[in-house]
Amino acid sequence: MKHLLYCLTVLFITSCFAQDTKTQIETTITSDVIKGHIYFLADDLLKGRETGTPENKIAAAYLANQLRTYGVNPNPETGDFYQEVKLQKESAPTTLELKLNDVSIKNLVALSSSNVDFSGNAMYLGYGLEEDYAGQDTKGKVLLIKAGSEDTKDARASFRLRSQKEELAQKHGALAIIEFLDAKDNMWSFIDHNFNEPRLSVAKNNASEDSKELTYIWVQDLGADLISEVSTNKKSQVTLKTSTKVLSDVTSQNVVGIVEGTDPQLKNEYIIYSAHYDHVGIGTPDETGDTIYNGARDNAVGTTTVLSMAEHLAKHPTKRSALFILFTGEEKGLLGSQYYVDNPILPLNQMVYCFNSDNAGYNDKSLATIIGLPRTTAEQHIKNAAKTFGITAVDDPAPEQGLFDRSDNVHFAKKGIPSPTFSLGFTAFNGDVTKYYHRPGDEADSLDYDYLEQFFRAYVMAGTLIGNDPVTPTWTKGDKYEEAAKELYGN
């Protein structure tokens, strides 16, 4: 009888706590506040918030001032709400010319380049993987290869294999790689924008790291006609002229803030609430002539998710402490988060969870899609939080897209920190998701703010539940990052 009475008492207290928290969240997180953030961040005046631009800095200043207004504590290292991120800007080579059997190739980009002036026979080498080098003398040769591998040939998979292929080519003394990519025009437009426009990377600390780069060229080969001809003929005449890329220094900012926890012990554990605030800037016009890629969904929504959490926790802190990080440079290769994990403002082994928010779009307003939902022990908290506000939390419906590894959370995961990503509801990576993804039409006035109100409230409730749980969240047993967690936390 006593045990039953105890259980009923705990249930009653838990229910009252949840109801009080729900009321607090509903008071703080409203559609009007949400609109204010998103309409500002996605305004044409910010020109798509491209990293390294004055408009990106304006967005950072807006976010820092929001945290200041809420009463969030600043970066303890600097006394302000910024972490300076040192980047290196690479401008496309001034010379990039390619002829294949005396035919000029127009649709090409340099992934990397050095000074090359070559005219002669090139060597076809399959996919340019380890097995393709067997018995081949590639020293000083220009290699013509197929994109990707036998198993996967899409652009993202091809890019992931790039460093491996580059390393092999350098090891075997090749002069250059020309890789033929079967990419449709919309994908090629994205590639062209990313590689023929100036690119950013995290600045290297040691100048000796700047070894000579291998020239690595991508050619658009729609339908794989060119590489089919090359593979049949085995030998092809190539004229290749490239120059090195132009390098310059760029400084951007991560925006950071802290709310200390209320429990004497648990306040030494931190939940990270993160999102990237940059977008892709100005690009190819759409059918209306619009050139500004406003990034309302990607990722003014995610940014506002974190602001909502910060505003709530500044008023109602959890037992665990909170670290808010709004990253720059995500669209340039997850640069802000890479810089942060290499230069943390607090020890990484105090970070017990990273609750990231990143978005492309939504095609189901009854859902919140959590990339990596079952991969951490906080799964039920997230499900309960979503249910509280009338939506359902579901796992990634498009694992083939590799979304877990395409957002800032992955740098924290690699360090061992449990790190799912809270995203707008989608049942497949198509339709109204791809319609707006990295497109000029991703405008603030195209969003459903009643749905966003539910979405943001669910995120804040989930973070509150995780932050107050006496049991520390972990990776689900057997997850591929479990070993990294053991190393980080020493257990």
N, C-alpha and C positions, 0 to 999 in steps of 0.2 A: 504493500500500500504506500509506504514511504517512497519507494522507488518510482511508482507511478506518479505520485504527487510531484516529485522532483522533475520528472520528465515533462509533465504538464506545465510546471512553472517555467522551465527552460524554453519550451515551445512558445509560451505566452510572451516571455521577454523578447525572444527572437522575432516573433511576429510584430510586437510593438516597435522594436528597433527598425525592422524593415519598413514598416508603415511610416514611421517618423522620417526615415531617410528618403523614402519615396516623396513625401510631402516637401522636404527640403530641396530635393532635386527639381521637382516640378516648379517650385518657387524661383529657383535660380536659373534653370535652363529653359528658356522660352524661345519660340520661333522668332520673335522680334529681335532678341539679342543675337541669335544665330544669323539672321539675315544681315544684321549690321556688320558682322565679321566677314561673311562670305562676299557680300556686295563690295566691300572695300578691297579685299584681297584679289578679287576677280575683275576689278574695274579696268577698263582699257588704259587708264593713266599709268597702271603698273606694268603695262606692256608684256604681260606673261611672266613676270618675276624671274627672268633668266638669271642664273647664278653669275655673280661678278658685275652685274649692271647696277646703276644707281637706283633703278626701280626695285631690284631685289633688296637693296639696303633700306629703302623706304618701308618695304614689307617687314623687314627685321625690326626696324624702329617701332612700327605699329605694334608688333607682338611684344616687344620688350616693355612698351608703355602699358599694354594691357596687364601684363604680369605685375608691373609696379603698382598699377591702380588696384589690383586685387589684394595687394599686401603680401605677395609672394616674396621670399627672400632671394637676393641676387646670387650670382656666381661668387663663391667665397674666395676664389683666386684673384678676381679682378674688382669686386665691389660693384659691378654693373651686371646687366643681364645678357652679356655677350661672351662667347668664346671665339676668339679670332681663329679663322681657318685659313692657313696659307696654301695657296694653290698655284699651279703653273699652267699658263695658257699656251696651247699649241695652235698656231695658225696653219692652215693647209699649205703645203709646199707651193711655191710660186711657179714651179715647173712640174707638170704631170702630163706626160704624153705617152700614148701607147698605140702602136700599130701591130696588128696581127695579120701576117701574110699580106702586107701592104695596105690593109684596110684600117683606117683610123677608128679607134674605139672611143666613144663619147661618154658612155655611162660608166664611170669608174671613180673610185675613191681610194685614197691612201690611208690604210690603217696605221702604218708607220712608214717612214721613208728616210733615205740617205741620198747622197749625191751619186746618181747612176746615169751613165751614158752608154747604153748597150745596143748593139745591133748584131744579130746572128741567130743561130738555131737555139730554140728553147727546148726544154725536156719535159715531156708529159710524165707525171709521177702519181697517177691515181688520186687518192685522197691526201697524199702528203703525210701519211702516218707511218709509224715505225716500220711496219712490214713492207711498205712501198719502197723503202730505201735499200732493201736487201739486194746486194749484188750490183748496185748502181753507183756510178761516179758522178756526184752532183757538185763537185767543187767548182766554184766560179760560174755556175749555171743559173739561168733563169728557169724556174720551175713553174709549170702549168698544172694546176690541180683542181679537182672537184671540191665543192664546198661540203662541209660536214663530214659525215662518215657513211658507211653502208647502212647503218641503223637509222640515222636521222640527218636530214639535209636542210632543215629550215634555217632562217637567218640567225635566230637566237642560239640554236645549237652550234651553228657554224662559228659564231663569235666566241662561244665558250671554248671551242677547240683551238682558237686562234693562237693562244700562248703556247700550247703544246706543239702545234705545227711550226711556229716560229722558232722555238727552241731546237726542234729537230733539224730544221733547215740550217740554223747557225752551226749546230754541232757537225753537220756534214758539209759545211763550207759553201753553201749556196749563196748566190748573189742576191736573188730576189724571188719572191713568191707572187704569182698571179693566180688568184682563186676565182673561179667562175660560179656565181651565185644565181640560182633560179629564183628570182624575187619578183613579185608582181609590182606594178608601178606605185601603189600606195605604200608598200613596205620599202621600196627603193627610195621614195621621196623622203621617208623618215631616215634612212641610212645616209642619204646624200646630205640632209640637213645636219646630221650629227657629225659627219666626218669632213665635209667640205667647208662647214662653218668652223670657227675656232673651237677647240676642245680644251677641257680642263682636266687636270689630275692633281692629286695631292703632291705638294712640293717635296722634293727629295732633300733630306738633310745633308747629304754628302755628295759633293759634285762628282766624285769618282763613280757614282752610280749611273751617270749619264754615258754609258758605253754606246758605241756606234750601233744604231738601229738597223735591222734588216729591212729592206724595202718590201712592204707587204701590200699588195693591191687587190681590191675586190672589183670585179667586173659584173655588171648586171647581165645575166644570160637567161632571159625569159624563154622558158621551154627547153633550156639546156642544149640549144642547137650548136653554139660555139664549142662547148667542151666535148660534145659528141663528135664533132668534126676533128677536133684536136686529138681525141683518144683514138680515132680511126687512123689518122695519118701518122701518129706517133711523133713526128718531127714537124715543127712549125717555125716560121721565120718571125722574129719579134724585134721591134725597135722600141726601146724603153728609155725615157729620159725623166728623171725625177731629181728634186732638190730636197734638202733637209727642211723640216718644219721650223717655223720661227717661234722662239720661246720668249715668254715674258711672265712677270710675276703678277698675281692677282690675290687680293685679300677679300674674303667673304666672312660671314658670321653664322655660327650656330647660336640660337637664342636659348638660354637656360635659366632655370629658377628652381627654388627648393621650398618645400613646406615640411617642417619638422613634425615627426609623429608624436603621439601623446603617451605612448607606453614607454616606461623607463628602459625596457629591454628591446622591444620590437622596433623602437625608433632608430636603432642601429642598422636595421634592414630597410632597403629602399625599393619602392616600385618605380620604375621608369615609365613615364607616359610620353610617347614620342610620335612625331609625324614630320614629314618634310614640307617646307613652305615654298620651295622654289617650283618653277615650272619651265617650259621649254622656250618661252619668249615669243619672238616673231618668226613666222615661217611662210611656207607656200600658201597662197590664198586659196580659200574654198570657193565654191560655186557662186557665193555672194560677193566675193572680192575681199572678204575679211582675212587679215593676216595675223591678228593677235590671238595667240593660243592662251586664253584666259585662265584655264585650269581651275574652274570652280569645283568640279568633282575631284580632280587630281591637281593640287591636293588641299585646296582651301577648305574642303569638308574635313579632311583629316586634321588639318591645323586647328580648325574650330573645335573638333573633338577634344584636343588637348587643352585648348583655352577653357572649354567648359569644365573639364576636370580640375584645372587650376583654380578657377573661380569658386567651384564648390569646395575644394579641399582647403582653400584659404579661410573659408568660413567654418567648415566642419572637418578638421583634419582627422585622418585615420590613425590607428595605433602605429602603423609603419610610416616611415617618412616617404615623401614623394619627390622625385626628381623629374622636372619637365624639360624635355629637349626638343626643340624645333630645328630640324636640320636644313642646312643649305646643301646644294650640289647633288641631291638624290638623282635628278634627271641626267646628271653628267657622269653617273657611275657610282652612286651611293657614297659620294665623297665626304659629305659632312659626318656621316656616321662612322665611316672608316677612320677619319681624323679623330673623332671623339674616342673610339675604343683604344686608339693608340696614345691618346692624350687625355685620359679621364680626369675630371675635376674632383672626383671622389673615388676611393678604391673600388675596382670592379667586383671584388668578392663581397661587397656590401649590397650589391644590386641583385636582388633575388628574383626579379621578374621585370620584363620589358613588355609593356602593353602598347604596341605600335598601332597606328591607324594610317592606312594608305588606301587609295581608291582609284578606280577607273570609271565606274558608273554603276547603275543598278537596273535590273529588269524584273525584280520582284520585291514590292514594298512590304511584304509580310515577313521579310527575312533580314537578318544581319549575318553576313558571311564572314566567318572567322577562319583565316588561313592558319591552319595548325591547331584547330580547336581541340581535338582529342590528344594532342601531343603534350599537354601539361595537365597537372592535377587540379588546375583552376577551372577546368571545363564546366563543372556543374554550377559554379558561381556565375559564369558567363551566361549559361542557359537560363538560370533563374532570373538574372538581371533582365535579360531580353524579354522573358515571359512577363515580368512585372509591368513592362510598358507595351505589351500587346504585340510583340514580334517574336520570331523564333530564330534562335542562333543555330546555324548549320555550318558544317565543315566545307572546305574548298571543293566545289563541284567540278573544277577544271584542273586536276593535277598535272595534266599534260603541259600546262602553261608555265609550270615551275615558279608559281607566284611567291612561295615562301622564300625563295632565294633571290627574288627580284626587288625586295624592299629593304629598308634600313635595318629591320629586325635581324637580318641574317648575320650581320657583323657581331651582334650581341649573342646570337645563338652559337656562333663559332667559338666564342669565348666561354660558353657553357651556361649562359643566362637564358632561362625559359622565355621565349619571345614569339608569341603569336601576333597576327595582324588582324585588327578589327576593321572590316570593310562593309560597304554598302551591299545590300542583298542582291545576289545574282545566282541564277540556276545554270548558266553556261556563259562562257566568255564570248558573247556575240550580241547581236541586236542592239539594244540601247546601251550596252556596255561599250562595244567597239565603235558605235556611232559617235560617241563623244570623246573617246580616248585619244588624247594628243591631237585634238581637232579644234579649230577656231570656234566651233559651236558650243564649246563647254563653258557656257555663260551662267551667271548667277540666276538670271530670270528663267532658266530652263529647269530649275530644281523644284521638287515637292517639299515644302518646308514643314508640312504636317508630319510627313514621314521622317524628315530629318530630326524633328523634335523627339520622336520616339527613339530614333537611332542614337542621338547624343545622350539622352537620358539613360538608355540601356548601358552605354559605355561607362558613364559616371557611376551608375549603380554597381556594375561589375568591378570597377576599380575599388570602390568603397568596400565591397565584400571581400575582395582579395587583401586589401590593406588592413582589414580588421581581423582576418582569420588567424587564430593563434598558431595554426599549422603553416609552416613556410611552404609556398608552392614549389614544385619541382617538375622536371621532365617526367613524362610517363615512362615507366620502366621499359627499357629496351630501345628508347629513342636513340638515334644516331649521335645526338649531342650529349648523351648522358655521361660519357667518359670525359668530355671537356668540362662538364659540371663538377665531376669528382675532382678533377685537377684544380679547378678554380676555387671550390669551396673546401677542399681538403677532406672530403668524406665519400 
